[in-house]
Structures are given as structure tokens and as C-alpha cells.
Amino acid sequence: MSRIESPCIACCKLDQHKVCIGCYRHIAEIANWNKKSDAELAAIMQQVAMRKQQYASLNHHSIATSPITQAEWQAAKIKARLS
């Protein structure tokens, strides 16, 4: 099984929608990347491409961001286990 490589660029900053402005994944997609099937990863990568295009027209410096907190990370992990 070939794994799709994570788009992570080690610049985790979430916008108000909990989307990382470095890799364009939602925190739930980031927290559970390694547990997804190749088909799920491919679907996420399609979302990433669309988000990247949407964000391209924005000035990243004008987007309010915050680093991913431990609490947010744990909540995303727990939510994924329950779903």
C-alpha cells in the first residue's frame, strides 16, 4: 500500500476555521493523517488543493492565526476516535 505523503511544512498556524495556513488541512485532518486510508488521504489532498487556491488570493499576514494548542490537538484526536 503506497502512502500519500503529508503536505505538512512544519508551520502549524490555525486560522479561525481551524485550518492550518501552512498545509491547508483542518486540524481533524492533521491529527488523524496516519490513520486514514489512501482513498481518504487522496480526498483530503483534493480539499487541500482547493483551500490553497482559496487562500492564494489572501494576504497570509492579514489572517488571524494561532498555534495548535495541546488541548485542540487532544480534542481532535478524541473526536476522531469517537467517529
C-alpha positions as CSV (number, residue, x, y, z in Angstrom):
1,M,0.0,0.0,0.0
2,S,1.5,3.3,-1.0
3,R,1.1,6.1,1.4
4,I,0.3,9.7,0.3
5,E,2.9,12.0,1.8
6,S,1.7,14.6,4.3
7,P,1.6,18.2,3.0
8,C,3.0,19.4,6.4
9,I,5.6,22.1,6.1
10,A,6.1,22.4,9.9
11,C,4.4,25.8,10.1
12,C,1.3,24.9,12.1
13,K,-0.8,28.0,12.5
14,L,-4.6,27.7,12.5
15,D,-7.0,30.3,11.2
16,Q,-10.4,30.9,12.7
17,H,-11.8,27.9,10.9
18,K,-9.1,25.6,12.4
19,V,-7.4,25.3,9.0
20,C,-3.6,25.4,9.0
21,I,-2.3,28.1,6.7
22,G,0.9,26.2,6.2
23,C,-0.5,22.9,4.8
24,Y,-4.2,23.9,4.3
25,R,-5.5,20.9,6.3
26,H,-8.2,21.2,9.0
27,I,-7.0,20.2,12.5
28,A,-9.0,17.0,12.3
29,E,-7.2,16.0,9.1
30,I,-3.8,16.8,10.6
31,A,-4.5,14.9,13.9
32,N,-5.6,11.7,12.1
33,W,-3.5,11.7,9.0
34,N,-1.7,8.4,9.8
35,K,-5.0,6.6,10.4
36,K,-6.6,7.4,7.1
37,S,-6.8,5.1,4.1
38,D,-5.1,6.1,0.8
39,A,-8.6,7.0,-0.6
40,E,-9.3,9.2,2.4
41,L,-5.9,10.9,2.1
42,A,-6.5,11.5,-1.6
43,A,-9.8,13.2,-0.8
44,I,-8.1,15.3,1.8
45,M,-5.4,16.3,-0.7
46,Q,-8.2,17.4,-3.1
47,Q,-9.6,19.6,-0.3
48,V,-6.1,20.9,0.4
49,A,-5.7,21.9,-3.3
50,M,-9.0,23.8,-3.2
51,R,-8.2,25.5,0.1
52,K,-4.8,26.5,-1.2
53,Q,-6.4,28.2,-4.2
54,Q,-8.8,30.0,-2.0
55,Y,-6.1,31.2,0.3
56,A,-3.8,32.3,-2.5
57,S,-5.8,35.4,-3.0
58,L,-5.5,36.4,0.7
59,N,-2.5,38.0,2.4
60,H,-1.4,35.4,4.9
61,H,-0.1,38.2,7.1
62,S,-3.6,39.6,7.5
63,I,-5.1,36.3,8.6
64,A,-5.5,36.0,12.3
65,T,-3.8,32.7,13.4
66,S,-2.9,30.8,16.5
67,P,-0.6,27.8,17.0
68,I,-2.2,24.5,17.6
69,T,-2.6,24.0,21.3
70,Q,-2.3,20.7,23.1
71,A,-5.9,21.0,24.1
72,E,-7.0,21.4,20.4
73,W,-4.8,18.5,19.3
74,Q,-6.2,16.2,22.0
75,A,-9.8,17.2,21.3
76,A,-9.3,16.4,17.6
77,K,-7.8,13.0,18.4
78,I,-10.7,12.2,20.8
79,K,-13.3,13.3,18.3
80,A,-11.7,11.1,15.6
81,R,-11.7,8.0,17.9
82,L,-15.4,8.5,18.6
83,S,-16.4,8.9,15.0
